[in-house]
């Protein structure tokens, strides 16, 4: 695969994950690894937020049912 095409794909992947956390940037040597590590971090944060939302919605449902 030509280098330009790889660079374009990496740029697009970087756009999708957003800014790279400085700790991730220091921990991983290649851009590919940084992008994947940031994507994983984003998923973990999204899961935490989802659990928080589920708790809040669940608490509201309990109050409404009372």
N, C-alpha and C positions, 0 to 999 in steps of 0.2 A: 504494500500500500504506500503510495507516495507520501513523503513527509508533510507536504502541505495539507493533504486530506486528514492525516492524523492530527496535525495541529488544529485544524478546524473542528474536528470532533472533540478534542480536549477542551477547546475554548467553549464549545457548546455545553459540554458536561460541566465545566466550571460555572457557567451561567446558571445551570439548573440547580447546583448545590448551593450557590451563593458564596459569600466570603469564607475563606478558609480560616479556621480558628488558629491563632498564633501557636498554640501548643501542638496542634496537628502539623503545622508547617515545619516546626522544629523537629518533630519526631519521625517524619517520613522523608526519605531522600528524593523520591521522584514525584512529579506532578500527578501521575496516574494514581500512585498510592495515596497521595494527599486528598485527591478527589474522592476516592473510594472510602477513605477514613472519615472524611467530612460527611459523606452521604450516610454512612452508618451512624455517625453521631446525630445527624438530623433525624433519622428514623427513631433512634432511642429517645430523643427529646419529644418527638411527636407522640410516641407511645406513652410517655409520662403525662403529657398534656391530655391525651385521650382518657387516661385513667382518672385524672383530676376532673375532667368534664363529666365523665360517667358518674363519679361520686357526687358531684354537685347536682346533676340531673336526677340521680337516684334519691338524694335527700329531698329534693323538691317534690318528686313523685310521692314520697312517703308523707310529706306534709299535706299535699293535696288529697291524699287518700284518707287522711284522718278526719 
